């Protein structure tokens, strides 16, 4: 069952999602050549502390593993869940995806974006622009009375014309008291199918798109997801609220 938030819970979600958006927006301008991914992560941690929230990624448990950093930072062929490292310095031409999850008062907010470190190729820029456009096309379908896979199909429809790969193993999700709640929101699907969307649902919509094939591999660290063909990927995400009218994007700074 997909949780329906009360008015009080929605107020908390707005608060925590605003904090997540602020942290992400402050990290973006720090992404530049010579900076290590660990330095970016430490900055994210400090921003969270300043805002009075905690990381939803740090110590996140998956099987026997616990995520060792405060943010996920994925570079080039890393699709999602990249582990920050003092040995990974950003280089000119890199494609850097920042994924920020924060918690406050028992609720989570989740957002992500991809940052380009100049100079980048025209094809990489187009990949990122298309993925970002797909996110907003998907959000536009997140309306009461629609179905979950209307969101999914919007991503698929927008991305397929460019012949990009759509990662199938990792998906968007409901979010609230738990980082991952029902429903799962794949980035492909048949319109008019899936669970009915109702006001009060909060969802994390997140296209994960590759320049080449959609096949992925898991790195030896047990977290980092890479493209099998080594081509770059893009990742954009917002947490949204289903309302009686248009969807409300919660992870915005103003």
NORFENNOR-V630263 format. One record per pair of residues at least 6 apart in sequence whose C-alpha atoms are under 6 Angstrom apart, sorted by the first residue. I is the first residue (numbers start at 1). J is the second residue. If there is no record, write none. Layout:
[[I,J] [I,J]]
This chain:
[[2,182] [4,200] [4,201] [5,200] [14,250] [16,104] [16,109] [17,109] [17,250] [17,251] [18,251] [18,253] [20,102] [20,109] [21,251] [21,252] [21,253] [22,253] [23,47] [33,90] [33,91] [33,92] [34,89] [34,90] [35,89] [35,90] [36,86] [36,88] [36,89] [36,90] [37,84] [37,85] [37,88] [38,84] [38,85] [38,86] [41,71] [45,70] [48,54] [53,103] [53,104] [54,102] [54,103] [55,70] [55,102] [56,101] [56,102] [56,103] [57,70] [58,67] [58,68] [58,69] [58,70] [59,66] [59,67] [59,68] [60,66] [60,67] [71,100] [72,81] [72,82] [72,83] [72,99] [73,82] [73,84] [73,97] [73,98] [74,80] [74,82] [74,96] [74,97] [75,95] [75,96] [76,94] [76,95] [76,232] [77,226] [77,227] [77,230] [77,231] [77,232] [77,233] [78,225] [78,226] [79,225] [79,226] [79,233] [80,225] [81,223] [81,224] [82,224] [92,117] [92,118] [93,117] [93,118] [93,119] [93,120] [94,117] [95,116] [96,114] [96,115] [97,113] [97,114] [98,112] [98,113] [99,111] [99,112] [100,110] [100,111] [101,109] [101,110] [102,108] [102,109] [106,177] [107,176] [107,177] [108,176] [108,179] [110,239] [111,237] [111,238] [112,236] [112,237] [113,235] [113,236] [114,234] [114,235] [128,234] [132,236] [134,155] [134,158] [137,154] [138,151] [138,154] [138,155] [141,151] [142,247] [143,242] [143,247] [144,197] [144,198] [144,199] [145,197] [146,197] [147,192] [147,193] [147,194] [147,195] [147,196] [147,197] [148,194] [148,195] [149,189] [149,190] [149,191] [149,193] [149,194] [150,191] [150,192] [152,186] [152,187] [152,188] [152,189] [153,188] [153,189] [153,191] [155,187] [156,188] [164,210] [164,211] [165,209] [165,210] [165,212] [165,213] [165,214] [166,209] [166,214] [167,208] [167,214] [171,185] [171,186] [172,184] [172,185] [172,204] [172,205] [172,206] [173,180] [173,183] [173,184] [173,185] [173,203] [173,204] [174,180] [174,181] [174,182] [174,183] [174,202] [174,203] [174,204] [175,181] [175,202] [175,203] [187,207] [199,242] [199,243] [199,244] [200,242] [201,241] [201,242] [202,240] [202,241] [203,239] [203,240] [204,238] [204,239] [205,237] [205,238] [206,236] [206,237] [207,235] [207,236] [208,234] [208,235] [209,233] [209,234] [210,233] [211,231] [211,232] [211,233] [212,231] [215,227] [215,228] [216,226] [216,227] [216,228] [217,225] [217,226] [217,228] [218,224] [218,225] [238,251] [239,250] [239,251] [240,248] [240,249] [240,250] [241,247] [241,248]]
